[in-house]
Amino acid sequence: MIDGSLAQGLADAGIRWQPANGDWFCLDTSDVEPWLIAPGAVELGLHDGDPVLMFHGASEWAMDAVHAVDAIWLPSEQQARVLLLEHLGAHAVVTLESRAEGVRCRVQQADWLFESSAVQAVDAYASVLLAVLNGERER
């Protein structure tokens, strides 16, 4: 699962989430307790036209629902990769290399290069996506 601070960084950088069944989210990145949108547990609803996440069977929660904009999306590896590709030009080259200590994601686009190493691929993709969104270059 993606690191909470990276997920918060993506939200702060302008990534907007359209909640769907099967998505993971949290309500606080200081103590990431992941929740899964799934029938019978946390379901999608609407309140005044805005998406809400409705908690079912979670007696420890004092709330019945939370607005989706108040939740922090925890994208999967596939979702992070798709987001990265959507924010790159058609001629960008993205590689993910497995190493003994984890993975390295590298993006080259024209004269722009960035790479990030992480234990999990989702974190490497998210780090590079943040670099793309923030206009950073190789570090």
N, C-alpha and C positions, 0 to 999 in steps of 0.2 A: 504494500500500500504506500502511496505517495507520502512523503514527509509533510507534516502539517504546515511548516513555515513556507515550503514551496507552494503548496496549495493556496495559502493566504497570499503569497506573492503574485500568483497568477490572477487571483481575484483583484488585487490592488492594481495590477497592470492593465486591467480592463477586460479580462476574459469573463464572458457572461455565460451562465449555466442555464440550460433549458432542462429541468429535471425530467428524468424518465425512469421507468421501472428498471431495476438492476444497477442504478447509480448508487455510489457511496457518498456520504457527506458527514460532516461533523458540525458541532455548534460552537466549538471553542478549540483553537489550535494549541493552547497551552496544555490541554489535557485531551488529546485526540481520542475521543470515543467514537468510533465509526458506526454509522447507521446505514442500513441498506434499504432502499426503496423497494418494497416487495409487498404483495397483497397479504393482508393480515398482520403486518408489522408496522410499516410506515407506508402510508398510501398518499398518492397525489390527489389534491383537490384544488378548488378555486375559491377565493374569497374576494368579492368585488373585482373579479377578473384577473386577480393576481394568483400565481401558483402558491399553494401552501402544502406543507408536509404534515400529515395527520398521523399522530402516534396512536397505535392500537396495542393493547395488551402490555403497555409499559407503565405499570402502576407506580414505579419510582419517579415518574415524571409528573411534575405539578402542572404541566401544560398539556393541552390536547393537540395543539397544532402550532407550527411556526411558519412564518412567511419564508419562502425559498430564498429571498434576497438576504435573509439573516443567517442562512446556513453557508457553510464553506464546502464547496464541491471537492471531492477527492477523486480526481480522474484516474482511470485505469491506465495501464501501459498503452493499450491500443488507443484510448481516447487522447492521451497526451501526444502520441505519435501523429494522430490525425490532426490535432490542433497545430502541431509544429508544421506539418506539411501545408496546412491551409494558410499559414502566415509566411510561407516562403514563396519565392518566384518559381516558375516552371523549370528553371535551369539549375536549381539548387541540388546538391548532392548530399544525402544524409546517409551516414553509416553508423551502425551499432556494432561494436567489437566486444566480444566476450574475453575477459581476462581472468586470471586466477583470483584477483581481489575484487572483481565485479565487472562492470561494463564501462565502455567509453562511447559516447555519442559525439559525432563530429559532423559539422555542417559547413559546406563550402558553397558560396554563392558569389559569382564574379570575384571581386576583390575582398570579400568578407569571409572570415574564417572564425569558427568558434568550436570549442570542444569542451566536454564536461565528463568527468568520471564519477561514478557512484556505485554503490553496492547493488542497487536495483535499477533496471532500465527505465522505469517510470520517472525516477528522480533525475536521471541523466537527460531524458527527453525534456522534462519540465525545466531544468536548469538552462538548457540551450534555448528553449522557447522564451524564457525570461530574458535571455541575452538578446534574442531577436526583437522582442517587444521593446526593450530598453536601448536598442541600437549599440550594444557593446561589440567590441572586437575581440580577437583572440587574447586569451589570458594564459 
